[in-house]
Amino acid sequence: MAELLHGLSALVKLQLLATALLQSRATAKKTRNRVAVRVLKGN
């Protein structure tokens, strides 16, 4: 039973990591787009 719980917590941690990575990638993309827009507008 303890092994099962350990495996489950590892899965949850992996899922949280993946989610965090996806979110930071999305945020980076937004930031890059904002910077690109600023550069194009000549700010």
N, CA, C and O atoms as CSV, one atom per row, in Angstrom:
chain,resi,resn,atom,element,x,y,z
A,1,MET,N,N,0.826,-1.207,0.000
A,1,MET,CA,C,0.000,0.000,0.000
A,1,MET,C,C,0.864,1.262,0.000
A,1,MET,O,O,0.570,2.229,-0.703
A,2,ALA,N,N,1.929,1.237,0.795
A,2,ALA,CA,C,2.791,2.410,0.866
A,2,ALA,C,C,3.449,2.671,-0.488
A,2,ALA,O,O,3.620,3.821,-0.891
A,3,GLU,N,N,3.817,1.594,-1.188
A,3,GLU,CA,C,4.443,1.748,-2.501
A,3,GLU,C,C,3.487,2.393,-3.485
A,3,GLU,O,O,3.885,3.227,-4.298
A,4,LEU,N,N,2.221,2.000,-3.407
A,4,LEU,CA,C,1.196,2.554,-4.289
A,4,LEU,C,C,1.053,4.056,-4.042
A,4,LEU,O,O,0.998,4.851,-4.980
A,5,LEU,N,N,0.996,4.422,-2.774
A,5,LEU,CA,C,0.872,5.834,-2.422
A,5,LEU,C,C,2.082,6.618,-2.895
A,5,LEU,O,O,1.957,7.736,-3.395
A,6,HIS,N,N,3.256,6.019,-2.733
A,6,HIS,CA,C,4.483,6.679,-3.174
A,6,HIS,C,C,4.447,6.907,-4.683
A,6,HIS,O,O,4.803,7.983,-5.163
A,7,GLY,N,N,4.018,5.895,-5.421
A,7,GLY,CA,C,3.917,6.023,-6.878
A,7,GLY,C,C,2.929,7.098,-7.277
A,7,GLY,O,O,3.167,7.852,-8.221
A,8,LEU,N,N,1.813,7.169,-6.557
A,8,LEU,CA,C,0.792,8.169,-6.851
A,8,LEU,C,C,1.322,9.577,-6.603
A,8,LEU,O,O,1.099,10.474,-7.416
A,9,SER,N,N,2.018,9.779,-5.492
A,9,SER,CA,C,2.542,11.105,-5.190
A,9,SER,C,C,3.598,11.505,-6.220
A,9,SER,O,O,3.707,12.679,-6.574
A,10,ALA,N,N,4.377,10.529,-6.703
A,10,ALA,CA,C,5.361,10.822,-7.737
A,10,ALA,C,C,4.668,11.267,-9.023
A,10,ALA,O,O,5.114,12.200,-9.690
A,11,LEU,N,N,3.568,10.586,-9.362
A,11,LEU,CA,C,2.786,10.952,-10.554
A,11,LEU,C,C,2.233,12.365,-10.433
A,11,LEU,O,O,2.286,13.154,-11.376
A,12,VAL,N,N,1.702,12.667,-9.252
A,12,VAL,CA,C,1.134,14.001,-9.023
A,12,VAL,C,C,2.218,15.064,-9.172
A,12,VAL,O,O,1.995,16.106,-9.787
A,13,LYS,N,N,3.393,14.792,-8.603
A,13,LYS,CA,C,4.501,15.740,-8.709
A,13,LYS,C,C,4.895,15.956,-10.163
A,13,LYS,O,O,5.142,17.085,-10.587
A,14,LEU,N,N,4.951,14.866,-10.926
A,14,LEU,CA,C,5.286,14.971,-12.348
A,14,LEU,C,C,4.242,15.813,-13.081
A,14,LEU,O,O,4.586,16.645,-13.921
A,15,GLN,N,N,2.988,15.598,-12.764
A,15,GLN,CA,C,1.912,16.331,-13.414
A,15,GLN,C,C,2.006,17.822,-13.084
A,15,GLN,O,O,1.815,18.674,-13.952
A,16,LEU,N,N,2.300,18.123,-11.822
A,16,LEU,CA,C,2.452,19.519,-11.411
A,16,LEU,C,C,3.615,20.167,-12.144
A,16,LEU,O,O,3.521,21.311,-12.589
A,17,LEU,N,N,4.715,19.428,-12.267
A,17,LEU,CA,C,5.876,19.930,-12.991
A,17,LEU,C,C,5.530,20.225,-14.447
A,17,LEU,O,O,5.872,21.283,-14.976
A,18,ALA,N,N,4.854,19.284,-15.080
A,18,ALA,CA,C,4.473,19.448,-16.479
A,18,ALA,C,C,3.576,20.668,-16.651
A,18,ALA,O,O,3.740,21.444,-17.592
A,19,THR,N,N,2.625,20.829,-15.733
A,19,THR,CA,C,1.714,21.967,-15.795
A,19,THR,C,C,2.481,23.272,-15.647
A,19,THR,O,O,2.246,24.228,-16.388
A,20,ALA,N,N,3.398,23.306,-14.687
A,20,ALA,CA,C,4.191,24.509,-14.460
A,20,ALA,C,C,5.015,24.847,-15.696
A,20,ALA,O,O,5.122,26.012,-16.080
A,21,LEU,N,N,5.599,23.819,-16.317
A,21,LEU,CA,C,6.394,24.040,-17.526
A,21,LEU,C,C,5.536,24.608,-18.648
A,21,LEU,O,O,5.938,25.552,-19.328
A,22,LEU,N,N,4.364,24.036,-18.836
A,22,LEU,CA,C,3.463,24.515,-19.890
A,22,LEU,C,C,3.062,25.957,-19.635
A,22,LEU,O,O,3.038,26.773,-20.557
A,23,GLN,N,N,2.744,26.275,-18.380
A,23,GLN,CA,C,2.331,27.634,-18.041
A,23,GLN,C,C,3.459,28.621,-18.269
A,23,GLN,O,O,3.237,29.703,-18.814
A,24,SER,N,N,4.683,28.257,-17.854
A,24,SER,CA,C,5.799,29.179,-18.030
A,24,SER,C,C,6.116,29.357,-19.511
A,24,SER,O,O,6.524,30.438,-19.936
A,25,ARG,N,N,5.927,28.289,-20.303
A,25,ARG,CA,C,6.158,28.389,-21.740
A,25,ARG,C,C,5.136,29.337,-22.371
A,25,ARG,O,O,5.478,30.154,-23.226
A,26,ALA,N,N,3.875,29.218,-21.938
A,26,ALA,CA,C,2.816,30.088,-22.449
A,26,ALA,C,C,3.093,31.536,-22.066
A,26,ALA,O,O,2.917,32.444,-22.877
A,27,THR,N,N,3.531,31.748,-20.818
A,27,THR,CA,C,3.843,33.094,-20.346
A,27,THR,C,C,4.997,33.679,-21.140
A,27,THR,O,O,4.968,34.851,-21.515
A,28,ALA,N,N,6.017,32.860,-21.397
A,28,ALA,CA,C,7.168,33.322,-22.171
A,28,ALA,C,C,6.734,33.726,-23.575
A,28,ALA,O,O,7.213,34.720,-24.122
A,29,LYS,N,N,5.828,32.950,-24.148
A,29,LYS,CA,C,5.349,33.256,-25.493
A,29,LYS,C,C,4.612,34.590,-25.496
A,29,LYS,O,O,4.803,35.405,-26.398
A,30,LYS,N,N,3.766,34.816,-24.483
A,30,LYS,CA,C,3.036,36.080,-24.380
A,30,LYS,C,C,4.000,37.247,-24.248
A,30,LYS,O,O,3.845,38.276,-24.906
A,31,THR,N,N,4.999,37.073,-23.387
A,31,THR,CA,C,5.974,38.129,-23.166
A,31,THR,C,C,6.720,38.437,-24.453
A,31,THR,O,O,6.935,39.602,-24.786
A,32,ARG,N,N,7.115,37.395,-25.177
A,32,ARG,CA,C,7.827,37.566,-26.426
A,32,ARG,C,C,6.965,38.323,-27.436
A,32,ARG,O,O,7.445,39.202,-28.152
A,33,ASN,N,N,5.676,37.958,-27.477
A,33,ASN,CA,C,4.757,38.642,-28.393
A,33,ASN,C,C,4.647,40.118,-28.042
A,33,ASN,O,O,4.638,40.972,-28.929
A,34,ARG,N,N,4.563,40.417,-26.756
A,34,ARG,CA,C,4.464,41.815,-26.321
A,34,ARG,C,C,5.703,42.585,-26.737
A,34,ARG,O,O,5.614,43.703,-27.245
A,35,VAL,N,N,6.859,41.973,-26.515
A,35,VAL,CA,C,8.112,42.628,-26.884
A,35,VAL,C,C,8.162,42.860,-28.390
A,35,VAL,O,O,8.559,43.929,-28.852
A,36,ALA,N,N,7.751,41.836,-29.155
A,36,ALA,CA,C,7.754,41.954,-30.618
A,36,ALA,C,C,6.840,43.087,-31.066
A,36,ALA,O,O,7.195,43.861,-31.955
A,37,VAL,N,N,5.663,43.186,-30.453
A,37,VAL,CA,C,4.721,44.246,-30.806
A,37,VAL,C,C,5.338,45.601,-30.506
A,37,VAL,O,O,5.220,46.526,-31.309
A,38,ARG,N,N,5.993,45.729,-29.360
A,38,ARG,CA,C,6.625,46.992,-28.983
A,38,ARG,C,C,7.698,47.376,-29.983
A,38,ARG,O,O,7.799,48.529,-30.403
A,39,VAL,N,N,8.497,46.386,-30.357
A,39,VAL,CA,C,9.582,46.652,-31.314
A,39,VAL,C,C,8.996,47.092,-32.649
A,39,VAL,O,O,9.489,48.032,-33.273
A,40,LEU,N,N,7.938,46.406,-33.083
A,40,LEU,CA,C,7.309,46.748,-34.360
A,40,LEU,C,C,6.712,48.152,-34.329
A,40,LEU,O,O,6.775,48.883,-35.318
A,41,LYS,N,N,6.130,48.525,-33.184
A,41,LYS,CA,C,5.529,49.850,-33.067
A,41,LYS,C,C,6.593,50.925,-32.923
A,41,LYS,O,O,6.320,52.110,-33.118
A,42,GLY,N,N,7.806,50.511,-32.582
A,42,GLY,CA,C,8.910,51.459,-32.463
A,42,GLY,C,C,8.988,52.137,-31.116
A,42,GLY,O,O,9.459,53.270,-31.019
A,43,ASN,N,N,8.529,51.458,-30.064
A,43,ASN,CA,C,8.594,52.035,-28.712
A,43,ASN,C,C,9.986,51.861,-28.133
A,43,ASN,O,O,10.242,52.280,-27.005
